Amino acid sequence: MLISTSIDQLSVFSDPLRAEIIGLLATEQLCTCHIVELTGARQPTISHHLKILRDAGLVETQAFGRNTYYRLLPERLEEYSSLLAQLANRARSASKVRHPCA
């Protein structure tokens, strides 16, 4: 995977509300109404961010009665974690290399 593509993929974590939603879903499965209540954000905003998280493959849904619950996928988080670990390793090596000025 190209590193620029990896960095683009990491942008899913860049929004503070999405990061909060990810943190909430790391604790338990929640439906949209729970996330609205816990974050104070409006329902359309939450739905927008959940769609981004679904498209990124970080969450999946499960119908339960009239509600749809969202669940964080730990295996996808591990993949993102691996991308960050690769960047950290490159940065560790880069700390010993200085690009010369012309």
ABEGO torsion letter per residue (X at the ends): XBAAAAAAAAAAAABAAAAAAAAAAAABBBBAAAAAAAAGBBAAAAAAAAAAAAAAGABBBBBBEABBBBBBBAAAAAAAAAAAAAAAAAAAAAAABBBBBX
